[in-house]
Amino acid sequence: MYRSFKCIAGCAGLGLALAALSGCQTHVGGMTLPSPHYLKHRPQYFPPDPAFPLQREVDSMQDPDGQFRRGGAAPAIGAAPVAGQPVPAGK
């Protein structure tokens, strides 16, 4: 009886030790850290890079006065003069 209890207790202790040592989390310095096994796998997805990485600079070159950023409309090329302003001579 005593021998079978000792065998069962030893097997249970060994199983518990193996389960504790092969878990997916590690406790170091009071922190719960992931297992280092995730470092063995390569990343599966890289998001595509933008066509031009400096999009704000391109926008500021295309709109140097910043009218789009302030909420105004961009002046059209060859637009009619605004009412109340004199028409330049020669046009």
C-alpha positions in Angstrom: 0.0 0.0 0.0 2.7 2.4 1.0 4.7 1.6 -2.1 1.8 2.2 -4.5 1.1 5.6 -2.8 4.7 6.5 -3.1 4.7 5.6 -6.8 1.5 7.5 -7.5 2.8 10.6 -5.5 6.1 10.5 -7.4 4.3 10.2 -10.8 2.0 13.1 -9.9 4.9 15.2 -8.7 6.8 14.5 -11.9 3.8 15.3 -14.0 3.2 18.6 -12.1 6.8 19.6 -12.5 6.8 18.9 -16.3 3.6 20.8 -16.7 5.0 23.8 -14.8 8.2 23.8 -16.7 6.7 23.4 -20.2 3.9 26.0 -19.9 3.4 28.8 -22.3 4.2 31.5 -19.8 7.2 32.4 -17.7 7.4 34.2 -14.4 10.5 36.3 -14.1 10.9 39.1 -11.5 7.2 39.1 -10.7 6.3 39.6 -14.4 4.3 37.1 -16.5 6.1 36.9 -19.8 5.3 34.9 -22.9 7.2 31.8 -23.8 10.3 32.4 -26.0 9.0 29.9 -28.6 7.2 32.6 -30.5 10.6 34.0 -31.6 11.2 30.8 -33.7 8.4 31.7 -36.0 8.8 34.2 -38.8 6.2 37.0 -39.3 3.5 36.1 -41.8 2.3 39.5 -43.0 3.9 42.8 -43.8 1.6 45.7 -44.6 2.3 47.4 -48.0 4.4 50.5 -47.9 2.8 53.7 -49.3 3.7 54.8 -52.8 5.4 57.9 -51.4 6.2 57.8 -47.7 6.3 61.6 -47.2 2.7 62.4 -48.2 2.4 65.5 -46.0 5.4 67.0 -47.8 3.8 66.3 -51.2 0.5 67.8 -50.1 2.3 71.0 -48.9 4.2 71.3 -52.2 0.9 71.0 -54.2 -0.9 73.4 -51.9 1.7 75.9 -50.7 -0.8 78.4 -49.3 -2.5 75.7 -47.3 -6.1 76.4 -48.4 -7.1 72.8 -48.3 -5.9 72.4 -44.7 -7.7 75.5 -43.6 -11.0 74.3 -45.2 -11.1 76.7 -48.2 -11.3 75.7 -51.8 -8.3 75.9 -54.0 -8.4 78.7 -56.6 -9.1 77.3 -60.1 -6.7 78.2 -62.9 -8.3 80.9 -65.1 -11.2 81.5 -62.7 -13.5 84.4 -63.1 -12.6 87.4 -60.9 -14.5 87.8 -57.7 -17.2 90.5 -57.6 -15.9 93.8 -56.2 -12.4 93.5 -57.4 -11.1 95.4 -60.4 -10.4 93.5 -63.6 -6.8 93.8 -64.6 -6.2 95.7 -67.8 -5.4 93.6 -70.8 -7.8 90.9 -70.2 
